[in-house]
Amino acid sequence: MTTGRGTEEAGRPPTARAPVPLTWHVGVKVVTEGVVAALALLTAAVTGDVVLVALATPLAIAAVLGLTRARPASPEIELKVTPLVSGPVEPIEVSLAVRSATTSVCHLALVLPNGLRSEGPSSWTVLLRPDRPEVLTCSLRAVRAGRFSLGNVLVRVSDSASAIVGRGSGSDVVMIESRPAPLAVRTLVRPERVRATSGDRVARLAGDGIEFAEVREEAVGALERRINWRATARHGTTCINVHHPERSTDVVLLVDTFTEALLPAVVAVAVSLADTYLRHHDRLGLVAFGGILDWVEPGTGPSQLERIRRSLLSSEAYFSYAWKTADVIPRRLFPAGCLVLAVSPLGDPRFTSTLASLRSRGIDLAIIEVEPPWPEGEFESPAGSLARRIVSMERMQTRRRFSRLSVPVSTLEGPDGIAGGLAEIAAFRRSVRGRTGAVIGSGGRR
């Protein structure tokens, strides 16, 4: 199983301990003493004032002693993060154990990545003594779902006189993951065609299975001999029960990563869909289409869910002027007969044109539109009300465009409406199938 951008398969261990590499330089105090002493001696040489020599002598001695001091030892930092995988509101506890072989004053600051917020102090000043570790704690909370690298610590070490100062940063990193809250998904959109392998989907063709299809007369040489005795007695000929076989399907999630503001809601919907489809033994793939193209080839099982979840939580919106089309997506990511389920705000024309291009190739397509929330109080003025009407009309025109292509679009005002949105898509596909009497998607490519 391969991924597009090469997401990291495993995080760093939960604990990491190594001496922090430091860059040493003379402290401000020593530099100040040396400069003042030099100026005093120069002035004494010009004016012949002995008092200036007496003033400069102790400063010069202090500066020389400061330069000859031994460097403090580089501290060792042991980082512990619990838990490595957290929920949307679960706190993340960080513990830093700092050790040093010499006495020194240490200033530490934990660098927080974008998406994590500290609920307490994240910088400390401690006096380190030999073989007496100082334990520092901090509580963090994720403001959005995602994968974050934590462990970069800015360090400033000096002796008690601040004569020699070392600066550096820790390089040992722990990967932590904040997962979105699970959404209730009771109805799934199924492709028009099923695979030959077994699964949880009821196929429309008749064969071996447990879902009842119909009663028909026995065909000559039929292998299935489930005789319906009541129908046989009523019609005077041997009748058998026919069932629908259970098969698996191919589904590809096409996720829009162009819009940064709605990316957390899009990721929450996509993660819930991936979890539900894979629990039904379907083969699922992922294409994250945005400023950077990322993908996970179709597969099944718990390991596939972890790959897709890791890729989705690592998604970021990258600004790009490039006009990307469906041609940049590898064709092997769309197996024959698959259902492409797009999750998007439908706000970027590059993504909507890509969806139209995929539909023109005969690919079975359905769209879940994550609608942005309207900020309260910002559209009360006449100009704001007009802007809102224009945006609503543009979005309605986009939905009508896909409706003419027999592509269902379900609008979600928030991630909580996913269950009703999927039911709306299923109803649309049944109505189109009933009117046309044909399969919605041909499942092939032109």
Secondary structure as a PSIPRED ss2 file (coil, helix, strand):
# PSIPRED VFORMAT (PSIPRED V4.0)

   1 M C   1.000  0.000  0.000
   2 T C   1.000  0.000  0.000
   3 T E   0.000  0.000  1.000
   4 G C   1.000  0.000  0.000
   5 R C   1.000  0.000  0.000
   6 G C   1.000  0.000  0.000
   7 T C   1.000  0.000  0.000
   8 E C   1.000  0.000  0.000
   9 E C   1.000  0.000  0.000
  10 A C   1.000  0.000  0.000
  11 G C   1.000  0.000  0.000
  12 R C   1.000  0.000  0.000
  13 P C   1.000  0.000  0.000
  14 P C   1.000  0.000  0.000
  15 T E   0.000  0.000  1.000
  16 A E   0.000  0.000  1.000
  17 R E   0.000  0.000  1.000
  18 A E   0.000  0.000  1.000
  19 P E   0.000  0.000  1.000
  20 V C   1.000  0.000  0.000
  21 P C   1.000  0.000  0.000
  22 L E   0.000  0.000  1.000
  23 T E   0.000  0.000  1.000
  24 W E   0.000  0.000  1.000
  25 H E   0.000  0.000  1.000
  26 V E   0.000  0.000  1.000
  27 G C   1.000  0.000  0.000
  28 V H   0.000  1.000  0.000
  29 K H   0.000  1.000  0.000
  30 V H   0.000  1.000  0.000
  31 V H   0.000  1.000  0.000
  32 T H   0.000  1.000  0.000
  33 E H   0.000  1.000  0.000
  34 G H   0.000  1.000  0.000
  35 V H   0.000  1.000  0.000
  36 V H   0.000  1.000  0.000
  37 A H   0.000  1.000  0.000
  38 A H   0.000  1.000  0.000
  39 L H   0.000  1.000  0.000
  40 A H   0.000  1.000  0.000
  41 L H   0.000  1.000  0.000
  42 L H   0.000  1.000  0.000
  43 T H   0.000  1.000  0.000
  44 A H   0.000  1.000  0.000
  45 A H   0.000  1.000  0.000
  46 V H   0.000  1.000  0.000
  47 T H   0.000  1.000  0.000
  48 G C   1.000  0.000  0.000
  49 D C   1.000  0.000  0.000
  50 V H   0.000  1.000  0.000
  51 V H   0.000  1.000  0.000
  52 L H   0.000  1.000  0.000
  53 V H   0.000  1.000  0.000
  54 A H   0.000  1.000  0.000
  55 L H   0.000  1.000  0.000
  56 A H   0.000  1.000  0.000
  57 T H   0.000  1.000  0.000
  58 P H   0.000  1.000  0.000
  59 L H   0.000  1.000  0.000
  60 A H   0.000  1.000  0.000
  61 I H   0.000  1.000  0.000
  62 A H   0.000  1.000  0.000
  63 A H   0.000  1.000  0.000
  64 V H   0.000  1.000  0.000
  65 L H   0.000  1.000  0.000
  66 G H   0.000  1.000  0.000
  67 L H   0.000  1.000  0.000
  68 T C   1.000  0.000  0.000
  69 R C   1.000  0.000  0.000
  70 A C   1.000  0.000  0.000
  71 R C   1.000  0.000  0.000
  72 P C   1.000  0.000  0.000
  73 A C   1.000  0.000  0.000
  74 S C   1.000  0.000  0.000
  75 P C   1.000  0.000  0.000
  76 E E   0.000  0.000  1.000
  77 I E   0.000  0.000  1.000
  78 E E   0.000  0.000  1.000
  79 L E   0.000  0.000  1.000
  80 K E   0.000  0.000  1.000
  81 V E   0.000  0.000  1.000
  82 T E   0.000  0.000  1.000
  83 P C   1.000  0.000  0.000
  84 L C   1.000  0.000  0.000
  85 V E   0.000  0.000  1.000
  86 S E   0.000  0.000  1.000
  87 G C   1.000  0.000  0.000
  88 P C   1.000  0.000  0.000
  89 V C   1.000  0.000  0.000
  90 E C   1.000  0.000  0.000
  91 P C   1.000  0.000  0.000
  92 I E   0.000  0.000  1.000
  93 E E   0.000  0.000  1.000
  94 V E   0.000  0.000  1.000
  95 S E   0.000  0.000  1.000
  96 L E   0.000  0.000  1.000
  97 A E   0.000  0.000  1.000
  98 V E   0.000  0.000  1.000
  99 R E   0.000  0.000  1.000
 100 S C   1.000  0.000  0.000
 101 A C   1.000  0.000  0.000
 102 T C   1.000  0.000  0.000
 103 T C   1.000  0.000  0.000
 104 S E   0.000  0.000  1.000
 105 V E   0.000  0.000  1.000
 106 C E   0.000  0.000  1.000
 107 H E   0.000  0.000  1.000
 108 L E   0.000  0.000  1.000
 109 A E   0.000  0.000  1.000
 110 L E   0.000  0.000  1.000
 111 V C   1.000  0.000  0.000
 112 L C   1.000  0.000  0.000
 113 P C   1.000  0.000  0.000
 114 N C   1.000  0.000  0.000
 115 G C   1.000  0.000  0.000
 116 L E   0.000  0.000  1.000
 117 R E   0.000  0.000  1.000
 118 S E   0.000  0.000  1.000
 119 E C   1.000  0.000  0.000
 120 G C   1.000  0.000  0.000
 121 P C   1.000  0.000  0.000
 122 S C   1.000  0.000  0.000
 123 S E   0.000  0.000  1.000
 124 W E   0.000  0.000  1.000
 125 T E   0.000  0.000  1.000
 126 V E   0.000  0.000  1.000
 127 L E   0.000  0.000  1.000
 128 L E   0.000  0.000  1.000
 129 R E   0.000  0.000  1.000
 130 P C   1.000  0.000  0.000
 131 D C   1.000  0.000  0.000
 132 R E   0.000  0.000  1.000
 133 P C   1.000  0.000  0.000
 134 E E   0.000  0.000  1.000
 135 V E   0.000  0.000  1.000
 136 L E   0.000  0.000  1.000
 137 T E   0.000  0.000  1.000
 138 C E   0.000  0.000  1.000
 139 S E   0.000  0.000  1.000
 140 L E   0.000  0.000  1.000
 141 R E   0.000  0.000  1.000
 142 A E   0.000  0.000  1.000
 143 V C   1.000  0.000  0.000
 144 R C   1.000  0.000  0.000
 145 A C   1.000  0.000  0.000
 146 G E   0.000  0.000  1.000
 147 R E   0.000  0.000  1.000
 148 F E   0.000  0.000  1.000
 149 S E   0.000  0.000  1.000
 150 L E   0.000  0.000  1.000
 151 G C   1.000  0.000  0.000
 152 N C   1.000  0.000  0.000
 153 V E   0.000  0.000  1.000
 154 L E   0.000  0.000  1.000
 155 V E   0.000  0.000  1.000
 156 R E   0.000  0.000  1.000
 157 V E   0.000  0.000  1.000
 158 S E   0.000  0.000  1.000
 159 D C   1.000  0.000  0.000
 160 S C   1.000  0.000  0.000
 161 A C   1.000  0.000  0.000
 162 S C   1.000  0.000  0.000
 163 A C   1.000  0.000  0.000
 164 I E   0.000  0.000  1.000
 165 V E   0.000  0.000  1.000
 166 G E   0.000  0.000  1.000
 167 R E   0.000  0.000  1.000
 168 G E   0.000  0.000  1.000
 169 S E   0.000  0.000  1.000
 170 G C   1.000  0.000  0.000
 171 S C   1.000  0.000  0.000
 172 D C   1.000  0.000  0.000
 173 V C   1.000  0.000  0.000
 174 V E   0.000  0.000  1.000
 175 M E   0.000  0.000  1.000
 176 I E   0.000  0.000  1.000
 177 E E   0.000  0.000  1.000
 178 S E   0.000  0.000  1.000
 179 R C   1.000  0.000  0.000
 180 P C   1.000  0.000  0.000
 181 A C   1.000  0.000  0.000
 182 P C   1.000  0.000  0.000
 183 L C   1.000  0.000  0.000
 184 A C   1.000  0.000  0.000
 185 V C   1.000  0.000  0.000
 186 R C   1.000  0.000  0.000
 187 T C   1.000  0.000  0.000
 188 L C   1.000  0.000  0.000
 189 V C   1.000  0.000  0.000
 190 R C   1.000  0.000  0.000
 191 P C   1.000  0.000  0.000
 192 E C   1.000  0.000  0.000
 193 R C   1.000  0.000  0.000
 194 V C   1.000  0.000  0.000
 195 R C   1.000  0.000  0.000
 196 A C   1.000  0.000  0.000
 197 T C   1.000  0.000  0.000
 198 S E   0.000  0.000  1.000
 199 G E   0.000  0.000  1.000
 200 D E   0.000  0.000  1.000
 201 R E   0.000  0.000  1.000
 202 V E   0.000  0.000  1.000
 203 A C   1.000  0.000  0.000
 204 R C   1.000  0.000  0.000
 205 L C   1.000  0.000  0.000
 206 A C   1.000  0.000  0.000
 207 G E   0.000  0.000  1.000
 208 D C   1.000  0.000  0.000
 209 G C   1.000  0.000  0.000
 210 I C   1.000  0.000  0.000
 211 E E   0.000  0.000  1.000
 212 F E   0.000  0.000  1.000
 213 A E   0.000  0.000  1.000
 214 E E   0.000  0.000  1.000
 215 V E   0.000  0.000  1.000
 216 R E   0.000  0.000  1.000
 217 E E   0.000  0.000  1.000
 218 E C   1.000  0.000  0.000
 219 A C   1.000  0.000  0.000
 220 V C   1.000  0.000  0.000
 221 G C   1.000  0.000  0.000
 222 A C   1.000  0.000  0.000
 223 L C   1.000  0.000  0.000
 224 E C   1.000  0.000  0.000
 225 R C   1.000  0.000  0.000
 226 R C   1.000  0.000  0.000
 227 I E   0.000  0.000  1.000
 228 N C   1.000  0.000  0.000
 229 W H   0.000  1.000  0.000
 230 R H   0.000  1.000  0.000
 231 A H   0.000  1.000  0.000
 232 T H   0.000  1.000  0.000
 233 A H   0.000  1.000  0.000
 234 R H   0.000  1.000  0.000
 235 H H   0.000  1.000  0.000
 236 G C   1.000  0.000  0.000
 237 T C   1.000  0.000  0.000
 238 T C   1.000  0.000  0.000
 239 C E   0.000  0.000  1.000
 240 I E   0.000  0.000  1.000
 241 N E   0.000  0.000  1.000
 242 V E   0.000  0.000  1.000
 243 H E   0.000  0.000  1.000
 244 H E   0.000  0.000  1.000
 245 P C   1.000  0.000  0.000
 246 E E   0.000  0.000  1.000
 247 R E   0.000  0.000  1.000
 248 S C   1.000  0.000  0.000
 249 T C   1.000  0.000  0.000
 250 D E   0.000  0.000  1.000
 251 V E   0.000  0.000  1.000
 252 V E   0.000  0.000  1.000
 253 L E   0.000  0.000  1.000
 254 L E   0.000  0.000  1.000
 255 V E   0.000  0.000  1.000
 256 D E   0.000  0.000  1.000
 257 T C   1.000  0.000  0.000
 258 F C   1.000  0.000  0.000
 259 T C   1.000  0.000  0.000
 260 E C   1.000  0.000  0.000
 261 A C   1.000  0.000  0.000
 262 L C   1.000  0.000  0.000
 263 L H   0.000  1.000  0.000
 264 P H   0.000  1.000  0.000
 265 A H   0.000  1.000  0.000
 266 V H   0.000  1.000  0.000
 267 V H   0.000  1.000  0.000
 268 A H   0.000  1.000  0.000
 269 V H   0.000  1.000  0.000
 270 A H   0.000  1.000  0.000
 271 V H   0.000  1.000  0.000
 272 S H   0.000  1.000  0.000
 273 L H   0.000  1.000  0.000
 274 A H   0.000  1.000  0.000
 275 D H   0.000  1.000  0.000
 276 T H   0.000  1.000  0.000
 277 Y H   0.000  1.000  0.000
 278 L H   0.000  1.000  0.000
 279 R H   0.000  1.000  0.000
 280 H C   1.000  0.000  0.000
 281 H C   1.000  0.000  0.000
 282 D C   1.000  0.000  0.000
 283 R E   0.000  0.000  1.000
 284 L E   0.000  0.000  1.000
 285 G E   0.000  0.000  1.000
 286 L E   0.000  0.000  1.000
 287 V E   0.000  0.000  1.000
 288 A E   0.000  0.000  1.000
 289 F E   0.000  0.000  1.000
 290 G C   1.000  0.000  0.000
 291 G C   1.000  0.000  0.000
 292 I C   1.000  0.000  0.000
 293 L C   1.000  0.000  0.000
 294 D E   0.000  0.000  1.000
 295 W E   0.000  0.000  1.000
 296 V E   0.000  0.000  1.000
 297 E E   0.000  0.000  1.000
 298 P E   0.000  0.000  1.000
 299 G E   0.000  0.000  1.000
 300 T C   1.000  0.000  0.000
 301 G C   1.000  0.000  0.000
 302 P H   0.000  1.000  0.000
 303 S H   0.000  1.000  0.000
 304 Q H   0.000  1.000  0.000
 305 L H   0.000  1.000  0.000
 306 E H   0.000  1.000  0.000
 307 R H   0.000  1.000  0.000
 308 I H   0.000  1.000  0.000
 309 R H   0.000  1.000  0.000
 310 R H   0.000  1.000  0.000
 311 S H   0.000  1.000  0.000
 312 L H   0.000  1.000  0.000
 313 L H   0.000  1.000  0.000
 314 S C   1.000  0.000  0.000
 315 S C   1.000  0.000  0.000
 316 E C   1.000  0.000  0.000
 317 A C   1.000  0.000  0.000
 318 Y C   1.000  0.000  0.000
 319 F C   1.000  0.000  0.000
 320 S C   1.000  0.000  0.000
 321 Y C   1.000  0.000  0.000
 322 A C   1.000  0.000  0.000
 323 W C   1.000  0.000  0.000
 324 K C   1.000  0.000  0.000
 325 T C   1.000  0.000  0.000
 326 A H   0.000  1.000  0.000
 327 D H   0.000  1.000  0.000
 328 V H   0.000  1.000  0.000
 329 I C   1.000  0.000  0.000
 330 P C   1.000  0.000  0.000
 331 R H   0.000  1.000  0.000
 332 R H   0.000  1.000  0.000
 333 L H   0.000  1.000  0.000
 334 F C   1.000  0.000  0.000
 335 P C   1.000  0.000  0.000
 336 A C   1.000  0.000  0.000
 337 G C   1.000  0.000  0.000
 338 C C   1.000  0.000  0.000
 339 L E   0.000  0.000  1.000
 340 V E   0.000  0.000  1.000
 341 L E   0.000  0.000  1.000
 342 A E   0.000  0.000  1.000
 343 V E   0.000  0.000  1.000
 344 S E   0.000  0.000  1.000
 345 P C   1.000  0.000  0.000
 346 L C   1.000  0.000  0.000
 347 G C   1.000  0.000  0.000
 348 D C   1.000  0.000  0.000
 349 P H   0.000  1.000  0.000
 350 R H   0.000  1.000  0.000
 351 F H   0.000  1.000  0.000
 352 T H   0.000  1.000  0.000
 353 S H   0.000  1.000  0.000
 354 T H   0.000  1.000  0.000
 355 L H   0.000  1.000  0.000
 356 A H   0.000  1.000  0.000
 357 S H   0.000  1.000  0.000
 358 L H   0.000  1.000  0.000
 359 R H   0.000  1.000  0.000
 360 S H   0.000  1.000  0.000
 361 R C   1.000  0.000  0.000
 362 G C   1.000  0.000  0.000
 363 I C   1.000  0.000  0.000
 364 D E   0.000  0.000  1.000
 365 L E   0.000  0.000  1.000
 366 A E   0.000  0.000  1.000
 367 I E   0.000  0.000  1.000
 368 I E   0.000  0.000  1.000
 369 E E   0.000  0.000  1.000
 370 V E   0.000  0.000  1.000
 371 E C   1.000  0.000  0.000
 372 P C   1.000  0.000  0.000
 373 P C   1.000  0.000  0.000
 374 W C   1.000  0.000  0.000
 375 P C   1.000  0.000  0.000
 376 E C   1.000  0.000  0.000
 377 G C   1.000  0.000  0.000
 378 E C   1.000  0.000  0.000
 379 F C   1.000  0.000  0.000
 380 E C   1.000  0.000  0.000
 381 S C   1.000  0.000  0.000
 382 P H   0.000  1.000  0.000
 383 A H   0.000  1.000  0.000
 384 G H   0.000  1.000  0.000
 385 S H   0.000  1.000  0.000
 386 L H   0.000  1.000  0.000
 387 A H   0.000  1.000  0.000
 388 R H   0.000  1.000  0.000
 389 R H   0.000  1.000  0.000
 390 I H   0.000  1.000  0.000
 391 V H   0.000  1.000  0.000
 392 S H   0.000  1.000  0.000
 393 M H   0.000  1.000  0.000
 394 E H   0.000  1.000  0.000
 395 R H   0.000  1.000  0.000
 396 M H   0.000  1.000  0.000
 397 Q H   0.000  1.000  0.000
 398 T H   0.000  1.000  0.000
 399 R H   0.000  1.000  0.000
 400 R H   0.000  1.000  0.000
 401 R H   0.000  1.000  0.000
 402 F H   0.000  1.000  0.000
 403 S H   0.000  1.000  0.000
 404 R H   0.000  1.000  0.000
 405 L C   1.000  0.000  0.000
 406 S C   1.000  0.000  0.000
 407 V C   1.000  0.000  0.000
 408 P C   1.000  0.000  0.000
 409 V E   0.000  0.000  1.000
 410 S E   0.000  0.000  1.000
 411 T E   0.000  0.000  1.000
 412 L E   0.000  0.000  1.000
 413 E C   1.000  0.000  0.000
 414 G C   1.000  0.000  0.000
 415 P H   0.000  1.000  0.000
 416 D H   0.000  1.000  0.000
 417 G H   0.000  1.000  0.000
 418 I H   0.000  1.000  0.000
 419 A H   0.000  1.000  0.000
 420 G H   0.000  1.000  0.000
 421 G H   0.000  1.000  0.000
 422 L H   0.000  1.000  0.000
 423 A H   0.000  1.000  0.000
 424 E H   0.000  1.000  0.000
 425 I H   0.000  1.000  0.000
 426 A H   0.000  1.000  0.000
 427 A H   0.000  1.000  0.000
 428 F H   0.000  1.000  0.000
 429 R H   0.000  1.000  0.000
 430 R H   0.000  1.000  0.000
 431 S H   0.000  1.000  0.000
 432 V H   0.000  1.000  0.000
 433 R H   0.000  1.000  0.000
 434 G H   0.000  1.000  0.000
 435 R H   0.000  1.000  0.000
 436 T H   0.000  1.000  0.000
 437 G C   1.000  0.000  0.000
 438 A C   1.000  0.000  0.000
 439 V C   1.000  0.000  0.000
 440 I C   1.000  0.000  0.000
 441 G C   1.000  0.000  0.000
 442 S C   1.000  0.000  0.000
 443 G C   1.000  0.000  0.000
 444 G C   1.000  0.000  0.000
 445 R C   1.000  0.000  0.000
 446 R C   1.000  0.000  0.000
